[in-house]
Amino acid sequence: MASAGAQYGHLHQLLIQLKEVQDQLARGPRQIKARQKRTQEAEQLLVEKEAELKEARTSVDRKNLDLRSKESHLNELQTRLNQAASNREFDIIRGQMDADRAAKAVLEDEILEWLDRVDARQRDVAEAKKGIQEADDEVRRFATQFEEKSVELRQEEVRLQAEIREAEKIVPTELQVQYRRLIETYGSEGLASSENGVCNQCFVNLTSQNKVHLHSGNVMICSVCGRLIYPTE
């Protein structure tokens, strides 16, 4: 039959393994939620890029309207130039036309710049949509993977809980309440091994009397950290 120290060590390892399994089960939904958040961020980015694209297209439309207005005014000036009654009137109209042509050239350059921006924003929108798709795919991939893994983890959890219930029978009746409270509060860290007369949880040296008590195959509650200490083989 295994010594008390070995049995408590086995119980401690089972509790540690159970914590690892339960941590994985708890971590999965958080990881899925984090991936869903990335999808939401990608969707928000798409909204922003679509707004920028709309603004760029609106600017192009506005500049085109200004250009058509300028061209119409130039046509009117050309008609007036053809009908000029004097050299002075002719020179005035021609000066106005030169100014309008210069303004028209500026508008044409600005339209080309805004058209380039439209192209760039369209690429941004396409990239944002791709980002959403990739984020969605990652959520589904990870959720499916976790669901498959969680089946094994839950089975492992049930197995470990059964083994722990069996291993807990070694805990003395007078320490059952304290043990249960420690496990509920600290989980696997409710137990601590003792090596060379030191509590491996708080690293405090035990008294000579307590060392003898542990070496006799007994367990005790640490007076410093309150953990259930067992001897290490």
C-alpha positions as YAML, in Angstrom:
chain: A
units: angstrom
residues:
- id: 1
  name: MET
  ca: [0.00, 0.00, 0.00]
- id: 2
  name: ALA
  ca: [1.33, 3.45, -0.86]
- id: 3
  name: SER
  ca: [2.44, 5.72, 1.96]
- id: 4
  name: ALA
  ca: [0.29, 8.62, 3.14]
- id: 5
  name: GLY
  ca: [2.67, 11.08, 1.48]
- id: 6
  name: ALA
  ca: [2.41, 9.26, -1.84]
- id: 7
  name: GLN
  ca: [-1.38, 9.10, -1.61]
- id: 8
  name: TYR
  ca: [-1.67, 12.80, -0.86]
- id: 9
  name: GLY
  ca: [0.80, 13.52, -3.64]
- id: 10
  name: HIS
  ca: [-1.41, 11.51, -5.99]
- id: 11
  name: LEU
  ca: [-4.49, 13.43, -4.81]
- id: 12
  name: HIS
  ca: [-2.63, 16.70, -5.31]
- id: 13
  name: GLN
  ca: [-1.66, 15.75, -8.88]
- id: 14
  name: LEU
  ca: [-5.25, 14.79, -9.68]
- id: 15
  name: LEU
  ca: [-6.44, 18.19, -8.43]
- id: 16
  name: ILE
  ca: [-3.80, 19.93, -10.57]
- id: 17
  name: GLN
  ca: [-4.85, 17.93, -13.63]
- id: 18
  name: LEU
  ca: [-8.51, 18.75, -12.98]
- id: 19
  name: LYS
  ca: [-7.69, 22.45, -12.77]
- id: 20
  name: GLU
  ca: [-5.84, 22.29, -16.09]
- id: 21
  name: VAL
  ca: [-8.81, 20.58, -17.75]
- id: 22
  name: GLN
  ca: [-11.32, 23.04, -16.27]
- id: 23
  name: ASP
  ca: [-9.10, 25.98, -17.23]
- id: 24
  name: GLN
  ca: [-9.12, 24.75, -20.84]
- id: 25
  name: LEU
  ca: [-12.91, 24.42, -20.77]
- id: 26
  name: ALA
  ca: [-13.26, 27.94, -19.35]
- id: 27
  name: ARG
  ca: [-10.67, 29.40, -21.71]
- id: 28
  name: GLY
  ca: [-12.41, 28.17, -24.86]
- id: 29
  name: PRO
  ca: [-15.48, 30.46, -24.67]
- id: 30
  name: ARG
  ca: [-13.24, 33.43, -23.83]
- id: 31
  name: GLN
  ca: [-11.09, 32.71, -26.86]
- id: 32
  name: ILE
  ca: [-14.19, 32.44, -29.04]
- id: 33
  name: LYS
  ca: [-15.42, 35.76, -27.66]
- id: 34
  name: ALA
  ca: [-12.05, 37.37, -28.39]
- id: 35
  name: ARG
  ca: [-12.25, 36.16, -31.99]
- id: 36
  name: GLN
  ca: [-15.81, 37.44, -32.27]
- id: 37
  name: LYS
  ca: [-14.56, 40.81, -31.08]
- id: 38
  name: ARG
  ca: [-12.03, 40.83, -33.91]
- id: 39
  name: THR
  ca: [-14.92, 40.20, -36.32]
- id: 40
  name: GLN
  ca: [-16.79, 43.16, -34.83]
- id: 41
  name: GLU
  ca: [-13.69, 45.33, -35.18]
- id: 42
  name: ALA
  ca: [-13.38, 44.24, -38.83]
- id: 43
  name: GLU
  ca: [-17.04, 45.13, -39.38]
- id: 44
  name: GLN
  ca: [-16.50, 48.55, -37.82]
- id: 45
  name: LEU
  ca: [-13.50, 49.09, -40.07]
- id: 46
  name: LEU
  ca: [-15.69, 48.28, -43.09]
- id: 47
  name: VAL
  ca: [-18.24, 50.87, -41.95]
- id: 48
  name: GLU
  ca: [-15.48, 53.47, -41.72]
- id: 49
  name: LYS
  ca: [-14.00, 52.59, -45.10]
- id: 50
  name: GLU
  ca: [-17.42, 52.63, -46.78]
- id: 51
  name: ALA
  ca: [-18.03, 56.08, -45.27]
- id: 52
  name: GLU
  ca: [-14.68, 57.27, -46.66]
- id: 53
  name: LEU
  ca: [-15.57, 55.82, -50.07]
- id: 54
  name: LYS
  ca: [-18.94, 57.58, -50.01]
- id: 55
  name: GLU
  ca: [-17.26, 60.85, -49.10]
- id: 56
  name: ALA
  ca: [-14.74, 60.46, -51.93]
- id: 57
  name: ARG
  ca: [-17.49, 59.72, -54.47]
- id: 58
  name: THR
  ca: [-19.51, 62.70, -53.20]
- id: 59
  name: SER
  ca: [-16.48, 64.93, -53.65]
- id: 60
  name: VAL
  ca: [-15.99, 63.65, -57.21]
- id: 61
  name: ASP
  ca: [-19.66, 64.34, -58.00]
- id: 62
  name: ARG
  ca: [-19.42, 67.82, -56.50]
- id: 63
  name: LYS
  ca: [-16.25, 68.61, -58.43]
- id: 64
  name: ASN
  ca: [-17.84, 67.34, -61.64]
- id: 65
  name: LEU
  ca: [-20.81, 69.63, -61.08]
- id: 66
  name: ASP
  ca: [-18.43, 72.54, -60.55]
- id: 67
  name: LEU
  ca: [-16.59, 71.56, -63.73]
- id: 68
  name: ARG
  ca: [-19.79, 71.42, -65.80]
- id: 69
  name: SER
  ca: [-20.80, 74.78, -64.38]
- id: 70
  name: LYS
  ca: [-17.42, 76.22, -65.31]
- id: 71
  name: GLU
  ca: [-17.67, 74.77, -68.84]
- id: 72
  name: SER
  ca: [-21.17, 76.22, -69.23]
- id: 73
  name: HIS
  ca: [-19.91, 79.62, -68.12]
- id: 74
  name: LEU
  ca: [-17.05, 79.39, -70.59]
- id: 75
  name: ASN
  ca: [-19.53, 78.68, -73.39]
- id: 76
  name: GLU
  ca: [-21.54, 81.72, -72.37]
- id: 77
  name: LEU
  ca: [-18.39, 83.85, -72.33]
- id: 78
  name: GLN
  ca: [-17.44, 82.51, -75.75]
- id: 79
  name: THR
  ca: [-20.81, 83.63, -77.10]
- id: 80
  name: ARG
  ca: [-20.37, 87.06, -75.54]
- id: 81
  name: LEU
  ca: [-16.83, 87.24, -76.91]
- id: 82
  name: ASN
  ca: [-18.11, 86.58, -80.41]
- id: 83
  name: GLN
  ca: [-20.63, 89.39, -79.95]
- id: 84
  name: ALA
  ca: [-18.23, 91.91, -78.38]
- id: 85
  name: ALA
  ca: [-18.92, 95.42, -79.62]
- id: 86
  name: SER
  ca: [-15.53, 96.89, -78.75]
- id: 87
  name: ASN
  ca: [-11.92, 95.94, -78.16]
- id: 88
  name: ARG
  ca: [-12.24, 96.81, -74.46]
- id: 89
  name: GLU
  ca: [-15.24, 94.53, -74.03]
- id: 90
  name: PHE
  ca: [-13.40, 91.83, -75.97]
- id: 91
  name: ASP
  ca: [-10.35, 92.07, -73.70]
- id: 92
  name: ILE
  ca: [-12.47, 91.97, -70.54]
- id: 93
  name: ILE
  ca: [-14.34, 88.85, -71.66]
- id: 94
  name: ARG
  ca: [-11.15, 87.16, -72.79]
- id: 95
  name: GLY
  ca: [-9.59, 87.85, -69.37]
- id: 96
  name: GLN
  ca: [-12.60, 86.26, -67.71]
- id: 97
  name: MET
  ca: [-12.28, 83.25, -69.99]
- id: 98
  name: ASP
  ca: [-8.58, 82.86, -69.17]
- id: 99
  name: ALA
  ca: [-9.41, 82.91, -65.46]
- id: 100
  name: ASP
  ca: [-12.17, 80.33, -65.96]
- id: 101
  name: ARG
  ca: [-9.88, 78.08, -68.00]
- id: 102
  name: ALA
  ca: [-7.28, 78.21, -65.22]
- id: 103
  name: ALA
  ca: [-9.96, 77.36, -62.65]
- id: 104
  name: LYS
  ca: [-11.24, 74.58, -64.92]
- id: 105
  name: ALA
  ca: [-7.73, 73.07, -65.13]
- id: 106
  name: VAL
  ca: [-7.48, 73.11, -61.34]
- id: 107
  name: LEU
  ca: [-10.84, 71.38, -61.07]
- id: 108
  name: GLU
  ca: [-9.79, 68.73, -63.56]
- id: 109
  name: ASP
  ca: [-6.63, 68.02, -61.53]
- id: 110
  name: GLU
  ca: [-8.67, 67.83, -58.33]
- id: 111
  name: ILE
  ca: [-11.14, 65.43, -59.94]
- id: 112
  name: LEU
  ca: [-8.28, 63.15, -60.98]
- id: 113
  name: GLU
  ca: [-6.94, 63.21, -57.41]
- id: 114
  name: TRP
  ca: [-10.36, 62.36, -55.98]
- id: 115
  name: LEU
  ca: [-10.80, 59.58, -58.52]
- id: 116
  name: ASP
  ca: [-7.51, 58.11, -57.28]
- id: 117
  name: ARG
  ca: [-8.90, 58.35, -53.74]
- id: 118
  name: VAL
  ca: [-12.07, 56.57, -54.84]
- id: 119
  name: ASP
  ca: [-9.96, 53.74, -56.27]
- id: 120
  name: ALA
  ca: [-7.94, 53.55, -53.05]
- id: 121
  name: ARG
  ca: [-11.09, 53.54, -50.86]
- id: 122
  name: GLN
  ca: [-12.61, 50.81, -53.04]
- id: 123
  name: ARG
  ca: [-9.54, 48.70, -52.41]
- id: 124
  name: ASP
  ca: [-9.82, 49.45, -48.69]
- id: 125
  name: VAL
  ca: [-13.46, 48.36, -48.70]
- id: 126
  name: ALA
  ca: [-12.61, 45.14, -50.52]
- id: 127
  name: GLU
  ca: [-9.80, 44.47, -48.04]
- id: 128
  name: ALA
  ca: [-12.12, 45.18, -45.09]
- id: 129
  name: LYS
  ca: [-14.69, 42.72, -46.46]
- id: 130
  name: LYS
  ca: [-11.95, 40.15, -46.84]
- id: 131
  name: GLY
  ca: [-10.93, 40.80, -43.24]
- id: 132
  name: ILE
  ca: [-14.49, 40.17, -42.04]
- id: 133
  name: GLN
  ca: [-14.64, 36.90, -43.97]
- id: 134
  name: GLU
  ca: [-11.31, 35.77, -42.56]
- id: 135
  name: ALA
  ca: [-12.36, 36.71, -39.02]
- id: 136
  name: ASP
  ca: [-15.68, 34.87, -39.44]
- id: 137
  name: ASP
  ca: [-13.87, 31.81, -40.77]
- id: 138
  name: GLU
  ca: [-11.52, 31.88, -37.79]
- id: 139
  name: VAL
  ca: [-14.43, 32.08, -35.33]
- id: 140
  name: ARG
  ca: [-16.14, 29.10, -36.96]
- id: 141
  name: ARG
  ca: [-12.90, 27.14, -37.23]
- id: 142
  name: PHE
  ca: [-11.94, 27.67, -33.59]
- id: 143
  name: ALA
  ca: [-15.50, 27.11, -32.29]
- id: 144
  name: THR
  ca: [-15.71, 23.80, -34.15]
- id: 145
  name: GLN
  ca: [-12.26, 22.79, -32.96]
- id: 146
  name: PHE
  ca: [-13.07, 23.68, -29.37]
- id: 147
  name: GLU
  ca: [-16.42, 21.89, -29.46]
- id: 148
  name: GLU
  ca: [-14.69, 18.72, -30.61]
- id: 149
  name: LYS
  ca: [-11.98, 19.09, -27.99]
- id: 150
  name: SER
  ca: [-14.45, 19.97, -25.22]
- id: 151
  name: VAL
  ca: [-16.09, 16.55, -25.55]
- id: 152
  name: GLU
  ca: [-12.80, 14.90, -24.60]
- id: 153
  name: LEU
  ca: [-12.14, 17.50, -21.92]
- id: 154
  name: ARG
  ca: [-15.52, 16.94, -20.27]
- id: 155
  name: GLN
  ca: [-14.96, 13.20, -20.29]
- id: 156
  name: GLU
  ca: [-11.55, 13.77, -18.72]
- id: 157
  name: GLU
  ca: [-13.14, 16.10, -16.16]
- id: 158
  name: VAL
  ca: [-15.66, 13.43, -15.13]
- id: 159
  name: ARG
  ca: [-12.92, 10.79, -14.89]
- id: 160
  name: LEU
  ca: [-10.68, 13.01, -12.76]
- id: 161
  name: GLN
  ca: [-13.54, 14.01, -10.46]
- id: 162
  name: ALA
  ca: [-14.31, 10.33, -9.85]
- id: 163
  name: GLU
  ca: [-10.66, 9.56, -9.10]
- id: 164
  name: ILE
  ca: [-10.43, 12.57, -6.81]
- id: 165
  name: ARG
  ca: [-13.48, 11.47, -4.82]
- id: 166
  name: GLU
  ca: [-11.82, 8.10, -4.34]
- id: 167
  name: ALA
  ca: [-8.44, 9.61, -3.45]
- id: 168
  name: GLU
  ca: [-10.03, 12.06, -0.97]
- id: 169
  name: LYS
  ca: [-10.94, 9.16, 1.29]
- id: 170
  name: ILE
  ca: [-7.46, 9.43, 2.77]
- id: 171
  name: VAL
  ca: [-8.28, 12.84, 4.32]
- id: 172
  name: PRO
  ca: [-8.95, 12.35, 8.07]
- id: 173
  name: THR
  ca: [-12.51, 12.95, 9.25]
- id: 174
  name: GLU
  ca: [-11.41, 15.78, 11.53]
- id: 175
  name: LEU
  ca: [-9.86, 17.63, 8.53]
- id: 176
  name: GLN
  ca: [-12.65, 17.02, 6.02]
- id: 177
  name: VAL
  ca: [-14.39, 20.37, 6.58]
- id: 178
  name: GLN
  ca: [-11.12, 22.33, 6.41]
- id: 179
  name: TYR
  ca: [-9.98, 20.35, 3.38]
- id: 180
  name: ARG
  ca: [-13.24, 21.01, 1.54]
- id: 181
  name: ARG
  ca: [-13.03, 24.72, 2.35]
- id: 182
  name: LEU
  ca: [-9.43, 24.87, 1.12]
- id: 183
  name: ILE
  ca: [-10.29, 23.15, -2.16]
- id: 184
  name: GLU
  ca: [-13.29, 25.41, -2.73]
- id: 185
  name: THR
  ca: [-11.14, 28.49, -2.04]
- id: 186
  name: TYR
  ca: [-7.77, 27.59, -3.58]
- id: 187
  name: GLY
  ca: [-8.46, 24.60, -5.79]
- id: 188
  name: SER
  ca: [-5.37, 22.44, -6.28]
- id: 189
  name: GLU
  ca: [-3.32, 25.00, -4.33]
- id: 190
  name: GLY
  ca: [-5.28, 24.09, -1.21]
- id: 191
  name: LEU
  ca: [-2.71, 21.32, -0.75]
- id: 192
  name: ALA
  ca: [1.02, 21.83, -0.34]
- id: 193
  name: SER
  ca: [3.83, 19.36, -0.12]
- id: 194
  name: SER
  ca: [6.53, 19.65, 2.51]
- id: 195
  name: GLU
  ca: [10.14, 19.08, 1.58]
- id: 196
  name: ASN
  ca: [13.09, 19.36, 3.96]
- id: 197
  name: GLY
  ca: [10.82, 20.77, 6.63]
- id: 198
  name: VAL
  ca: [9.52, 23.62, 4.44]
- id: 199
  name: CYS
  ca: [5.95, 24.32, 3.30]
- id: 200
  name: ASN
  ca: [6.16, 24.44, -0.48]
- id: 201
  name: GLN
  ca: [3.31, 26.96, -0.66]
- id: 202
  name: CYS
  ca: [4.59, 29.74, 1.62]
- id: 203
  name: PHE
  ca: [8.21, 28.45, 1.96]
- id: 204
  name: VAL
  ca: [8.22, 28.85, 5.73]
- id: 205
  name: ASN
  ca: [10.27, 26.46, 7.88]
- id: 206
  name: LEU
  ca: [8.15, 24.22, 10.04]
- id: 207
  name: THR
  ca: [8.79, 23.69, 13.73]
- id: 208
  name: SER
  ca: [10.66, 20.58, 14.84]
- id: 209
  name: GLN
  ca: [7.46, 19.21, 16.31]
- id: 210
  name: ASN
  ca: [5.59, 19.69, 13.03]
- id: 211
  name: LYS
  ca: [8.42, 18.08, 11.07]
- id: 212
  name: VAL
  ca: [8.19, 15.00, 13.28]
- id: 213
  name: HIS
  ca: [4.41, 15.03, 12.86]
- id: 214
  name: LEU
  ca: [4.75, 15.02, 9.05]
- id: 215
  name: HIS
  ca: [7.55, 12.46, 8.98]
- id: 216
  name: SER
  ca: [5.24, 10.16, 10.90]
- id: 217
  name: GLY
  ca: [2.98, 10.07, 7.85]
- id: 218
  name: ASN
  ca: [0.49, 12.66, 9.08]
- id: 219
  name: VAL
  ca: [-0.84, 15.82, 7.54]
- id: 220
  name: MET
  ca: [-1.45, 19.22, 9.07]
- id: 221
  name: ILE
  ca: [-2.68, 22.73, 8.39]
- id: 222
  name: CYS
  ca: [0.12, 25.25, 7.83]
- id: 223
  name: SER
  ca: [-0.03, 27.93, 10.50]
- id: 224
  name: VAL
  ca: [1.18, 30.58, 8.00]
- id: 225
  name: CYS
  ca: [-0.62, 29.99, 4.67]
- id: 226
  name: GLY
  ca: [-3.39, 27.74, 5.96]
- id: 227
  name: ARG
  ca: [-2.80, 25.02, 3.35]
- id: 228
  name: LEU
  ca: [-3.06, 21.31, 4.05]
- id: 229
  name: ILE
  ca: [0.55, 20.12, 4.18]
- id: 230
  name: TYR
  ca: [1.54, 16.56, 3.40]
- id: 231
  name: PRO
  ca: [4.98, 14.93, 3.52]
- id: 232
  name: THR
  ca: [6.93, 14.40, 0.32]
- id: 233
  name: GLU
  ca: [8.33, 10.95, -0.20]
...
